[in-house]
């Protein structure tokens, strides 16, 4: 995680330098209309359903740009999708919303993997669909093996579908390096093949020529992106997401070994890491635009209680606790009369927090829309405090169920109403 911190701190000092240069420049920016807030938009169920744009999404985005088509507030799209490159997603959004979106505004569930440099030179097995090899290489991984490559090298392993079994006796063609880590990007097409081969890799320590070793208490590092159990497409009911695939893998592993499957990292909403990274993108965007007002409020607009609302509230809790810690330290300094400033290292008390650039935000407010997974007419979801029991918690196994975290700050009909509400709350002058 050292390299992770280095990357963000270097980028952070670049932002600081840009800000400092602007402060010294002759032009005096009009800070009155500068945004002190940033927006995080989920995509599926908020802007589109499948390939169909949500009505009024385009209208909402016209409020967010000036007459030159430039954003008047920093905006990041935070999606748990992970089956394409950021540029492709940016192009799709530009087309759907009628405004120009750059890839730097798009955060996929796998984007934080760029920071996991300790795995970039190790041989990693990737699972998912779409251009997984390109995605992995784009993130910095240099030795990447796909499930199909494993199938070809070990033709006797994928036996569920009788039609895919080898027609003639085959022996393994061992020309692949030993797998050292597994990355789950998203749900694959052929679940049975991926479940079988990932289990094989975990139980053989990455060398499929070995026999199963089920007595070990640990397994190869496993990193997973997108823990969504379900997502909303054009169909009336939600569809299986990558979280459902992970439930299968976790249960198969536990049934065979008696041990819990452990993740080195979980990425995508609702993980804190994802919001920390999204906030960093917001700050970078504001600095690039020359906005000097600190971004103190974040608004996260989403359709999923377990993902968007839980994640935003979890990050909000982190920001509040951080603020309280800082105030406590300031009081302590005043009492002891040291007057010394708190250094970045002293300012943090856990590993990953100290590795990331400090956030400027002090709150992250959640806004739930009714155009996706959340259905205000379903009794189960109407009163989350009373109706959702732990037995129907749709969050991932490693996230604790807590009713307060799935309580949205606001509920609005759609993304247009969300933008109007945010502008009103911020008293931000509208362009149109
Ligand atoms: Mg969604």
Boltz pocket constraint, residues with backbone or C-beta under 6 A from the ligand:
constraints:
  - pocket:
      binder: B
      contacts: [[A, 42], [A, 43], [A, 44], [A, 45], [A, 46], [A, 232], [A, 302], [A, 303], [A, 304], [A, 372]]
      max_distance: 6.0
